[in-house]
């Protein structure tokens, strides 16, 4: 019984240390803290990433500090920048769940779908959703085959990003938002790939990387019935 209690105390201490570090990183990024309940979910998520990453290539960033400062902080900033009227969101090429899982944690009012074509990563996402008790759905397959549109489609570090953006643009619902985590050099090509139907607003710095920002494009040009805009 004492050994089990010691393990429990060690686990609690590790969770507290992670929570303190995440809080410090958010504070340094001029971001409000996450709630106590969200801290617990992020701690569980980090544990799953570290455990699964030991036997498969979930993410090239393998250190706890790197995951917290890059993946978690960047994704939390993204979650908070998603417009309040978004009710459904697709994380296109979710990989290890960034930014879709943090969005599901921070914005539980949004119905999040995590689309991932690689079987092992899709299995990881299903385990995350189950273990954390998230309502996020996991779509195992290429996102273009999903057969639905969403209020917001978000992309971050997807292979063949310009081609992915061209596909993702068609999955954005009428007057919806295309959210791209990109760099100054990469943005013009992605904006062109999205097509002329999006109006791009203010860029949001992601804090985890000085060069990375979130660009939000609102679908603005769409044909109404009869071929006229309204």
Phi, psi and omega in degrees: 000320180295320180298317179297320179295320179297318179297319179297318179295318179298319179296318178295320179296319179296320178295317179298318181295317178297316180297318179297318181292317178298317178300317180296320179293320177294319179298319179296332179270010182059038179249143175296157178290158170275165182285167178300317179296320179292322175306314182298320179293319178294324177296317178295320179297315178300317179301317179294318179299311182297321181291313181288327181293340179290340182236357175207161184271081178286314182211143180290335176276112189251346181276150178300316181298317180295320179296318180293311188284327181262294187294310186289308183297313179301317183289325177295317176301316178300314181302318183286339181272347179296130183304149185294337182275001178286125180250336179226142185217138175248125171268103188279115183069060192293330180062243178275005175105016181252127004264009190299317181293312175301327176296317179297326179287314186277335184232067185297346178284348180267131174280105186263134172244127179258109182261124181214126184275336181279127187301316182294321179289323176297321177296321176299314181298322177296321178293321178299310181300320180290312184293324183271353180069032180278152177273004181298139177262147178248125177253113179269101180159178177286136188300329182294344179266008187288333175074020179221162171244160188225152176298329180215137171238127184241141178229137178214120174053048179268143175299145180049059191302318182296317178295321179295319179296320178300320177289316183299326181301326180284352180261359179275127181289168181308126182065018180278187188237135170255119185248118184241124173267111190211186180241169179303318181289328184274337188298315182304318179294322180289321178298318178294321180294327179292334180095173187281359186276010182239138173257123187263127183264203183294141177278145181245119177295140185268351175074320181292329179223132182296331185270346185264138177218165177257123177253128181250119178249121179268129178295120188239332181251112181213139181284134173270174178301138182089359174087006179253154175269153177222000000 
